[in-house]
Structures are given as structure tokens and as C-alpha cells.
Amino acid sequence: MSERRRRIIVVGYGRLGAYLTRMVGAEPWCRIAAVVEPREAALEKARSETGLPGKALFRKLDKALAAVEADIAVINTPSELHYTQSKAALEHGLHVLVAKPITNRFADAVKLVALARGKHKRLCVGQQIRYNRHYRAVKAFIESGRLGRVEVVHFLNSKPRPEALNLAALDQPALYEMSCHHFDSLLSLLPHAVPESIVVDGYQPSWSVYRGPCMVNALIRMSGGIHVLYHGGFSSQADCYELRLEGTRGALRCRGIHMSVDEMHYEFAPRGGTFAPVEIDAGMPARRREGAAVQRAEQSHGFRTIERGNRLDSQRQTGDHRGLAALPRRVHGREDARPKGGEMSGPALQARVVHGTFLVFDSAGGRSLAGVGANYYRPWLFPFYTPRGQIVLREFPFDHPFHNGCFVGQHPVRAGARTANFWAAPPPREARDEIFVDVGRIATDPDMRAEPHGEGIRITMKCIWRDANEQPVLDETRTFEIALAADATVCDATSRKLAAYGKIELPATKFGGIGVRVDPRLLPGAGGCIIADEGRRGDASIVHDLPSRFVAYEGAADPASRFGLCLIGRDRALAWFVRDYGLALLNPTWHQGIELAEGESWEMTLRLVAYDGALDARRVEGWLKT
């Protein structure tokens, strides 16, 4: 961080706004530049407590934005104002930290995410409950290994709140006001778990004063074989709080009044045994200072936000909210957490190990879809077939033997004083190859896992990135989710990197991200073409270093048979690295580096679509939506 103090506009000076102002006002890295508050008494209180002059106190945000130079807006106002106020701050060039819920309408949340990305600003949603002492204590207990591998979670928290007050107009009061804290806290406890499916029922007891579903029951299935029984809401007849986790070695039970009341009673039962009191939070301090959250809003490269049930590619996250973000749309029924769209079929896909390669095939149609494997240096996807059997990837080109099918790489990666190169891999291209410095390897656990996922197959790899001296640098979970669409083969390749051994720095570089090396028949030099959105066609210059909703390479197997590979990044604002010789990269570190504190993770996804025939707008829209 530079020495310049960050200038903050505080929007809303109620109880929380005033508290946060006091906390961050004491930090040396920032200063309060202005306060916006429509109530005269609260504005006078702000004047008294902050010492700001009258010219820095405003009743309307637009007046403050026009008159004050600032870097960050901290918004603690009624939720119905969040969208318009966050939008105004982002459009004015400020980073935003907004209280939950981000908005009262799902569509408005999606718009804010797109606006922040378009403006290259950080949009953060305040989620402080995960830092409560008992959640940190439970997390430490899980990490101690005494529970073993967690497979079952009961998360029950409801309370009587007989006056609806500011929640009266919300369509989903429980989900927006309470469940968001629960889900964030749950994902902080299980940072590697990914929501896969949700069965949810929202309801109103006869005594409820709320307009929308104020109580929620749900069954949530997460990756790693984790099953969650969830209950939350505002119209129970008495307080209810219980967090129970069952693992392969025993069960932990945490009971109290409410998630916000940090006085809990803990019990542990060994496998097959009975519960007995256990002390797990002794000496653990109360909640950390919220002031640090605002600093992360300006400093971090990733932050918590809401998007339509998809991954937040190239966003660093401490919790993964995919699927759970879309709960309001499915509060009365069962639906997979990942939107699938109407074009996904349901074939009998199977994965079989053939000479060290996981080969995914359609047992009904009798054809292969893709292969996934690893050597000593790295894992990758190859081959990848269209429905008619055309291969769209290249295993490696002769002049770049480390461009393998669909692969993940990064150079340089810094861990303290160590620097490692995970872009190049042997063999070198020549006797003295300049790219071969500090070459490490992505060591892949041979126990790769293939399992049904929705209407396809998911292959999961656990990897350790080791430097040239075989010392661990970071952990990675690599997944390939392979499925059949009506007119294509689809693979979502995801890399989730975890700074498990200390702080990690990924400097800005062109050697990074998820990439593919395309089959030579699709290249412009072989009669093929490159396609991007808005009707762009030609060579790589039409899209290189430019944003596009997709990039495709298309060519012909023969004069009558066209086929191609379409690439889709979930972060539509990122520029593509595209070359005529067939290298295409989705690289968030091309123009801006990323830092991960110990324990933090960063995830990105590239969708590959292998198709037959000519590409048109209708087909692309179908692949974008599923």
C-alpha cells in the first residue's frame, strides 16, 4: 500500500455507520472525508464525533460525490437504498463496501457486479459474523483434525422478531437479512466445499407479521460428500441456535441463543460415543476489528460479491457463494445450485481409466468426449472431442511442449524470498532456453477422483505446486466438469489455488491463467478463423487484449464439415490473450498482479465448448446461459 491515506465517504450514520466510522477513523491508512446522512440529529452527531467541518457533511450522496474527492464509499443505509447508492459511488470511480444485503433485488445485484467490473473497482459486501469467536473456534477445531473429514452439518438458527420494521417490504426477509450470514459463516468453516444442489422451502407461520417467507428450511449438498441440514428465520416462538458437525472421527455440537451472541456451550462426542462438554474457545479474543474489512476493500484483488450462481472467476475468495446466491429464485422447490439451462442433455456418461488417462465417454452413444491426466510436471485436459469426433485441442506443439491441451500455469510465483516458475515444463525448446529459470512442477495426487455431477462427470485433482527444490508453494484443486449439450461437448475447467504455506504473490505477467492450445486445423494460417462477440471475425487482432463474451477458433475438417472450439470466461470484463498460432489464455494477472494472504484462495474457470457446424449467435447464447 502506498503512503497516501485513503479518503472515505461514510454513507449512513446510524448505529453501525457511526461504529464503523470510529473504527476506521483510528486507522493510519485512511481518513474520513465526508459523512452523508439525511437525518439532522444524526448529522449533528457525526459533526460532533468526527470533527468534520460543515462543508464535509451532506444530506444527499450526489452532493457529496460532486464536492468531495474520495477513494472509498462505506454504505450502511436501509437496504432499499443500497443499489442506487452503490451504483452512484461506482459510477463516480469509488470502491464500495456496502452492508448486507447487497441489494433487495437479485437482478440489481448482478448489475452492480457488472458495473464494478466494468469500472475496475472493488465491490465488497460486509460479512462480519464469520469472525465471531465461536465460528473461529469451530474452524480451529475442524483444522485440528479431531473431527476427521466433515460430512454432515446441522445449521439451525431462528429467533422471534415480531416487528418486521425495515424488513416488511422484502420478498425474502430471511434469506436476505439472516441466511446470508449463515451461508458465509458455513463456507468459512468449509472453505473448499462447493454448493452442488439445494432443496429449499420458504414459509410463514400463522403468527408471522412478514410479507415474504420469514422462515427457511433447506437441504444443501456440497462437494466432498458434505450434506447440510439448514434452518433459519425470524418467526420462531423461541430462540434456536445449534451448529452440529459430524466427521469421520466424531461430532461437535455448539449451542447458544443466536449467532450474534458469542457465548456458546460446546460438546464433543467421539465416533460412536456420547457428547461431553469440551472447551474450544479458551483464550480466543472476541471479534476482530471491522476496520480491517474496509482496508481490504481498497487493497485486495478479490472480494465477496453476488453473481448469478456462477463462479466469480479471477476473484480471490475466503468463501465460495456460487449457487447459494441464487437461492431466492428457488425458495419453493428443488434445483441444482449451478444453473444448467435447457440445452444440457442427460446422457449416461462414464469415466474409465485407460493407461493412466481418465477417459470420459457416452455409454449410450458409444463415443469419447474427453481425456484428463497428469505427468510428473503437470495435469491437463486432452483430448477433447466434438460430437462428431473432431479433436479441437493440441496435446502440445513442437515449439512449445509445455502448452498442453487445456492447462494451468503461472510465472513467476513468489512465496517470501522464493520464486518459482510453473509456466514452463521439460523438455526445453533448445539447449539454453531463457524461459527455463526456477522451474517447479505441479505435483498431482495420483488418487484422482471421477464422480457424477449434475448431468455430467466431474474429475477432481489435488495438486501441490512445488518449487525447484521440491518445497511446497501452494495447493490447488483442479476440476474438469464434462457434459453433453444438445449440439456440443462442454467442459468447465476450474483451478482453485490456496495459499496453504504462507503469503503468495502473483505479479503481473503474460505467462499465467488457464489456457488452451488449439488444434492446427482451426488456425487462420490453415484456413480457419477467430470469432468474437459483436460480429468480429478474422485473425487474433480482433480480440487480443480486448474483452469479449467469448472467443472461438473455427475451421474445416473438409469442405463440407466445419467444427470449432468456443471459449467462455465467467468474468466477461477480462481481456483475452489470443494468438494466431493457437494459444488462447484467460489470464487475470496479465495487467494486474494478485496477492493471497495465508489461508486465502483464488479461483477461476474457463468453459470449453467443442462443436460441429458453423457458429452462430443462437448457439453461443445457449452456451453462455447453461
N, C-alpha and C positions, 0 to 999 in steps of 0.2 A: 504494500500500500504506500502511496506517495505521502509526503508530509502535509499536503493540503487537507484541511478539515472539510468533511462532507457537510453540506448545508441541507437541513431537513425542514420541510413544511409539515407540521402536525395538523392533521385534519380531524377535528373532533376532540373536544377537551372535557369529556365525561370522566368517569372514574378510571377506566382503563387508559384513556388517552392521556390523562394527567399523570398516571403512574408511569407510563412508558416515557413520557417527556422527562420526568425526573430521572429515570434510569439512564436514558441515552444522553441526557444533558450533562451527565457527570463523566462521560467518556471523552478521552482526549482527541479521538479521531473525528469528532463531529461537533456541530453546533446547531442550535435551534434557530432557524432563520425567520420563521413565521408560525403563527397559530391561526387556524380557521375554525370558527365556532359561531353558530347563528344566535345562541342564547347570550343575552347581555351579561347575566350574572356569571356564567361560566367563562366568558371572555375577560371579564374583570378579574376573575380568579387566575386566569392564565397570565394576565399582566402582572399581578402581584407575585405569583410564584416563579415566573421566568425572568422578570425584569425587562421584558421586551418593550420597546417604545410603541406608541400608538400606531406608527406607520407600519409596524410588523404584525398588527392584529387585524383580522379580517372576518367578516361575516359570510363571505362567499369565496369559494375556491378560485373561480375565474379571476377575481380581483387580485388575489394573492399571486397566482401564476403570472399575471401581467406585470406585477410590480416588484416581485422578489426573484432574485437569482437563486436557484436551488438545484440540488442533485437528487434528492430522495423525497418522496411523499409517503408519510406514515398515516394510514387511514383507519380510524376507529370510529365509525359512524353507524347509524342504523343500516342494516343490510340492503334495504331497498335503494340506498344511495351508492352502494359500492360500485356498481357498473359505471354510472355516469362520472363519478369522481375518479375512479381508476383510469377510465378512458381519457379524461381530460388531462390527467397528470402524464400518462404515457405519451399522448399526442404532443405535449409540451416538452418532451425529452427527459422526463424524470424516471428513475427507477421507482418501483412501488412495493411497499409492504402493506397489505390490506388484511384486516381482521377476517376471520371466517364468519359466515360462508363467503366465498369469493364473490358470488352474486346470488340473486334469488331465482335466476333462470339459467338452466343448463346452456341454452344457446348463447346467452350473453357471456358466460364463462369461456366458451370456445372462441368467441370474438375477441375477448381480451387477450387470450393466449396468442392468437394470430397477430394482433396488433403489437404486442410486446416483442414478438419475434421479428416482425417487420421493422420495428424501430430499434432493434438490437438493445433492448432494455430488459432489466430483470423484474419479473413479476413474482412476488412471494406472497404466500398465504400464511398468516400466523397460526402455528400449531404448537402451542407451548405445553400441552398436557403430557406429552411423551417424556418430558423432563421432570415430571413429578417423581418424588423419591421412590415410591413403590414400583413404578414401572422400571426405573433404573435398577432397583434391587432385583426385580424378577429377571430382567435381562442379564444381569451379572450371574444370577443363579443358573439360568439356562446355559450361559457360556462356560460355567464351571464344569459342566458335563454330568452333574449329579442326576439330571432328568434323563440323560441319554438323548436320543433323537425324538423331538417333539412331533407327535402325530395327531393329537386331539386337543382342541381348545374349547372351553366354555367361557364365553364373554357375556356377562349379564349385568346390565346397569340401567335401571329406570328409577324414576322418582316422582312424587306428586308435585306438580307445578300447576295449581288450579287457576292461575291467572295467565292468560295467553300473552298479554301485553304486546311486545313487538313481534311476536310470532303468530299473531292472529291471522295475518294475511298470507302466510306461507303455505304453499301447496304441500310441501313435505317438511313440516317443522322438525320432526325427529331426525331425519336424515341430514338436513342442512345445519341444524344447530347442535346436535349431540353426536350423531353417528360418525360425523367427520372426525371428531376427536378420537372416538373408539377405533376407527379403522387405521388412523395414523399411528396410534399407540400400538395396536396389534402388529402393524408392519414394522414398527421399530423393534419389537421383540423378535420378529421372524424376518430379518432383512432380506433373506434370499428366497422367501416364499412368494410365489406369483399367483394371484387370484385366477382361477380357471372357470368356475361356474358358480352361480348364485341361485338359490331358491328363496324367494322373499315374499313376505306378506305384511302389508301395512294396514293398520286398523285403528278404530276409535272406540274405546269403551263407551258405554251408555252415559257415563258421568263426565265425559270429556267436554271441554269448552273450546277445543281447537277445530278449525275448519278442515284441515287435511289430516292424513294419517299421523297421529302423535305417538303411536307405538309401532315397533317394527320387530318382527321375528324373521330370522334368516338362517339358512344352511349355506355355508360357503366352503367350496372345495378349492384347495390351493396346491401348488406344485409340491413335490416331495412327499405326497401321500398325507397331507395335513387336512383335517376336517374340523370346521369351526361351527359351533352352535352359538348363535348370536341373538341377543335380546336387548332392546334399548327403547327409551321413550320418556314422555313427560306426564303420563296419566296413570301411573300405578297408584295403588292405595297406600303404599308404604315404601320406604327406601329399599332398594335392592342393588347390591354390588357384590359380585363374585367373579373372580378370574381364576379359572382352573386349567392347568396344562398337564397333559399326560404324555409321558415319553416312554422310551423302551426300558428305562430303569426305575420309573416311579411316577408319582403325581405330586404337583404343588398346588395348593389352594390358598388364594388370597381373598380375604373377606373384609368388607368395610361398609361405610354409609354411601359413598359416592366416589367417582373417580377423582374429584377435585378435593376431597377431604383426605389428606395424606396421613391418616392414622389407620393402619391395617393390621389384621391378625393373620399370620401365616402358619400353614400346616403342611407337612410333607409326609407322604406315605411311600415307603419303598415298594418295589414291584411285588404285588400280591399281599402287601401288608396293610396296616391301618394308619390313619392320619394321627400325627402327633405335632404339637407346636414346634416351630422352628423359627429362629431369629435370623433374618437375612438382610435387614437394613440398618443394623447397628453401626453407628459412626458415619452413616451416609448423610451428607448435607441435604438441606431442602433444595427446592427447585433452583436451577441456575439462573443467573441474571438474564432477563429477557433482552437487555441491551445488546448482547452479542448477536441476537437474531437480525437486528437492523444492519449491523456491520456486514453480516453475510449477504444481505440483500444487495449491497453495493459491490462487495468483493467477489462473491462466489460466481462460478461459471454455471452452476446448476441450482435449481430451487424447485420447491413444491408448487405445482400448479395443476389445473384440471384440464384434461383433454378427452376427447370422445372415446373413452375406453381403450385408447391405444397407448403404446409406449411413448414416453417422452424422450425421443432419440436425442442423443448428444447432451442430455441433461444429467448432471450429477444429482443423485437422489440418495437420501437415507431411508426412504420408504417407497414402495412401488404401488401407485394408486390405480394402475390400469384396471379396468373392469369395475372396481368399486365406484369410480367416478360416475359411471352411467347408471347407478342404482335407481335414481329417481324415475327413470324411464321404464323400469321393470318391477315396480314395487308390488304388483299384484300377481306375478307369475314367475315361472322358471325360465332362465335364459342363460346361455353361456356368457362368461364375462367378456370374452373377445367377440366383437361383432363379426358375423360371418357373411351376411348378405345372401341373396337368393341364388347366386350362381355356383356356390360351392355344392358339389355333389357328395354322396356318401358311399364311396366305393370301399371294398374290403381291402384296405391297404395293409401290407405286412412288411416287416423289416427282417432281413436274414443276413447273417454274417457269411460273406463269401471271400475267402482268402484275405481276411483282415479288413474287409470293407463292409460297412453296413449298407446293403443294397435294399432300397425301398421299391416295392413293386405292387402292382394291382393284380391281385389273385383272380379277380373276376375277368379282367380284360387281358390278362396274360402278358403284360408289358412292364418294363422297368421305368421308374420315374427318376431316381437319383441315387447317388452313392456318397457316403461320408466315411472318412477315415483319417488316420494320422500316421506320420512317420516320427522319427526321433526329434525332428525340429519343429513340427507344427501340424495342426489339423486343418482340413479343408473339405469343401464340397466338390466332388467330381465323380462321375459325370452328372449331367442334368439334361433331361430329355423333354422334347415337345411331345404332345400326344401321339404324333405320327412317328416318333422315334429319332428325330433330328437332335444331335448334341449341340448345345449352344455355348458351352464353356470350353476353354482350352486347359488341359492339365498343367502345362507350362510351356512358354515359348523358349526357343533355343537360346535367345539372348538375355532372358530374364528367368532363370529357372526357379526363382522364388515367387513368381506370380502364379500361384497355384489355384486354378478353378475359381471358387469363391473363398477368399481368405481374409484374415485379420492380421494387421501388422502395425508397428509404431516405432519410429526412430527420430530423435532419441527419447529414452525414458530415464528419468533421473530419480534416484532414491538416495537422498542425502548426498554423500560425496561420490556415489557410484553412478555411472552412466551405462546404459545397455541399449543394444540395437536389436529390435525384434522385427525389423523390416526385411533384412537380407537373411538368407539361409543357404548353406552349402548346397551344391558346389559353386565356387566363384565363377564369374564370367570370363576372367582372364587371370594371368599369373599374379598381377598386382591390381586388385580390384579396389577402387577407392571407397566403395560403399561397405566393404568388409572391415569395419572397425567396431570393437566392443560387441561382437556378435553373440547374442544369447540364444535361447531357444524357448519355445512354448511347449513345455513338457505336458503331455496329455495322459491322464489316468487311463490305463487300458480297460478299466471297467466302465466302458461307455454304456449308456442306457437308452433303449428304444422302447417307447410306450405309446399307446393310443392317445391321441389328443384331439378332442372335438371330432372332426370328420377326417382326420389325417393321422400322421405319425410324427411324434416329436423325438428327436435324438439329442441327448444331453451329454456333454463332455465337461469334465472337470480338469482344468489346466492350471499349472503353475508356471509363471513367466520367470525363468532363471537367467541370471547374467552369465558372462563368460566364465566366471569362477563357480558356476552352479549354485550361487546363492539366490534364494527366492526374492523376487522384486514385488510381484503382485499375484493375486489369484484371479482366475477368470472362469466364468461359467459360459460355455458356448452352446447354443441350441440351434437346431435346424428343424423347423416345423414344416412338413411337406404334405401337400394335399393336392387333390384334383379339382380344378374348376371345370365348368361346362366346356370350355374351349382352350384350356391351358393347364400346365403344371405349375404349381405355386410353391415357393419356399420362402419362409421368413427366417433369415439368418440373424441371430441376436448374439451380441457379445456384451457380457456384464463383467466389468473389471472392478475388483475390490482391493483397496489399499490395506491389505491384511498385515503388512510388516512394517508400516511406517508411512510417512508422508510421501506422495508421489507427485512428480512434476512431468507434464507432457507439454514441452514447448511447442510453439507454432512451427509447423513443418508440412511439407508436401508429402512426406513419407508416413502416412497414417490413415486409420479408419478401416472400414470394411470395403473391400474391393473385389472386382471380378476381372478375369482375363477372358475375353470373348473369342469364340471360335473364328478363325480367319475368314471363313466364307461370308461372315456378316460385315466385314470391314469395308470402308469406302474404296480402298485400293483394290478390292476384289469384286467391285460392282454393287456392294451394299450401300446402306446409307444410315445416318444417325438421325433420330427423330426426337423432338422435344415438344413441350406444350405450345399452345398458340400457333400451331401450324408450322413450326420450324422443322425443316428438313435440309440435310446436306452433310457437311463434314463436322468435325469436332468443334470448329469455331462457333457454331450456332448456339452452343450451350456451355462450353468450357469456361469455368469461373463465373457462371451465371446460375441463378435459381431456376428451377423448373419442377413441375409436379411429378415429372417422370423423365427418364432417358431411355431410349430404345436403340438397339442395333438390329437392323433388318436386312436380310439378303435372300438369295435364291439357291435352293439345292439343285434345281434345274429350271429351265424357262417357265415351267408351269407351277412350280411349288415354292412359294415364299414361306419363310419362317423367321423367327427372331427372338430376342431376349429383351424384355422390358424391366427396368429397374425403378423402384419406387422407394423413396426415403420418407419416413414418417414426419421428419422435420422438413416441411416444404420450403422453409426460408433459406436453407443451406445451399451454397453454391456447389456445383458438381465439378470434379476433376475428371475430364473426359479427353481421351486421346484417340487419334485415328488408327493407331496401331493396336487398339483393343483393350486398353486399361481404363476402367471406369471406377472412380472412388467416391464414396460418401465419407468425407473427412472433416469433422467439426474442428480439428486442430490445424487446418490449413492456414487460416489467418489469425487465429487466436488460441493461445495455449490454455491448458486446463490444469488445475491443481486439485489433488484429493488429499484431505487430511486422513490420518489413520482411522480406519473403520468406515470410511465413506466409499461409495461405489458410483460408477458411471456406466450407463447402458446406452446402446444404440442398436438399431435394426435396419436391415436392408431387405426389401422384398424383391425376389427374383420371380419373373413370370416367363416361362418358356412357351411360346405359342406357334401355331401353324397359321398360314394365310397372311393377309395384309393387315396391318394395324389400322384401326380407325378410332374415332373419339368414343363411340359407344363401348367398345371393348375396354379401353383404358378406364373409363368411368366405372365400369363394373369391378375392375381390379383395384381401383382406388378405394372403393366403398367396402369391399369384403374384408 
